[in-house]
Amino acid sequence: SDDTFDGYFAPLAKKGSKLRLVLPEERVKRRLEEPQNEWDIMQGVIMAYRFLYIVVVAIGPYLTVSIVWGLADVFNGLMAFPNLVALIMLSPEVWKTTKEFLAKCQEREHWIVYE
């Protein structure tokens, strides 16, 4: 049998009882070139993030403090965008679960009130 190791196919690696995310450079190159699922796509996003991080670290010392703070504010604001998308996508499930919970509470004789 061929014992050469080309990399991991899965995004997670388990050794004994420990489970960890596989680094992009540990993945099979073919999976990164032709993504087959969301995890493969995320590995490409992680590589792009690392590149952007290195560029920002290299350029950062040459910027003024006000520009750095402005960029920090912009990127902190941009972090809210994925959260808002997730809230919108999950709102039907939250609404359904809340209605079920309130229905169960009304079936009981007493309510638990925290003061």
C-alpha positions in Angstrom: 0.0 0.0 0.0 1.0 3.6 -0.6 1.8 5.3 2.7 2.3 8.8 1.4 0.3 11.4 3.2 -1.1 14.1 0.9 -3.2 15.9 3.5 -6.6 15.7 5.2 -9.8 15.4 3.3 -12.0 16.4 6.2 -11.9 19.8 7.9 -11.5 18.2 11.4 -8.7 15.9 12.6 -9.0 13.6 15.6 -6.0 12.2 17.5 -7.0 10.1 20.5 -9.7 12.1 22.3 -8.6 15.5 20.9 -10.5 17.1 18.0 -9.1 20.1 16.1 -9.6 22.1 13.0 -7.2 21.2 10.2 -5.1 24.1 9.0 -5.5 25.0 5.3 -2.0 24.0 4.5 -2.7 20.5 5.9 -5.7 20.0 3.5 -5.5 18.0 0.3 -4.7 20.6 -2.4 -7.4 19.2 -4.7 -10.1 20.0 -2.1 -9.0 23.7 -2.0 -8.8 24.0 -5.8 -12.2 22.4 -6.3 -14.3 23.0 -3.2 -16.9 20.3 -2.6 -18.7 21.8 0.5 -18.9 24.8 2.8 -15.9 23.7 4.8 -13.7 23.6 1.7 -14.9 27.1 0.8 -14.2 28.4 4.3 -10.6 27.1 4.0 -10.1 29.4 1.1 -11.7 32.3 3.0 -9.2 31.6 5.9 -6.3 31.8 3.5 -7.6 35.1 2.1 -8.0 36.5 5.6 -4.5 35.5 6.5 -3.2 37.3 3.4 -5.2 40.4 4.2 -4.0 40.4 7.8 -0.3 40.3 6.6 -1.0 43.2 4.2 -2.6 45.3 6.9 0.2 44.5 9.4 2.8 45.5 6.7 1.0 48.8 5.8 -0.2 49.8 9.3 3.0 51.4 10.6 3.0 53.8 7.7 -0.5 55.2 8.4 -1.5 57.9 10.8 -3.2 57.1 14.1 -6.5 58.6 13.0 -6.6 56.5 9.9 -5.8 53.3 11.9 -8.6 54.1 14.4 -11.0 54.9 11.5 -10.2 51.5 9.8 -10.6 49.8 13.2 -14.1 51.4 13.5 -15.0 50.4 10.0 -14.0 46.8 10.4 -15.7 46.5 13.9 -18.8 47.8 12.2 -18.5 45.2 9.4 -18.4 42.4 12.0 -22.1 43.2 12.6 -23.1 42.3 9.1 -22.7 38.5 9.3 -24.5 38.7 12.7 -27.4 40.6 11.2 -27.7 38.1 8.3 -27.7 35.2 10.8 -30.4 37.0 12.9 -32.6 37.4 9.8 -32.1 33.8 8.7 -32.8 32.4 12.1 -35.7 34.6 13.0 -38.4 32.2 11.8 -36.9 29.4 14.0 -36.6 31.7 17.0 -40.2 32.9 16.5 -41.5 29.3 16.3 -39.5 28.2 19.3 -40.6 31.2 21.4 -44.3 30.5 20.5 -43.9 26.8 21.6 -42.2 27.9 24.8 -44.9 30.4 25.7 -47.6 27.8 24.9 -46.0 25.4 27.3 -45.7 28.1 30.0 -49.4 28.9 29.7 -50.4 25.2 30.2 -48.7 25.3 33.6 -50.6 26.5 36.6 -48.0 29.1 37.7 -45.3 31.1 36.0 -41.7 31.4 37.3 -41.0 35.1 37.9 -37.5 36.3 38.6 -37.2 39.5 40.5 
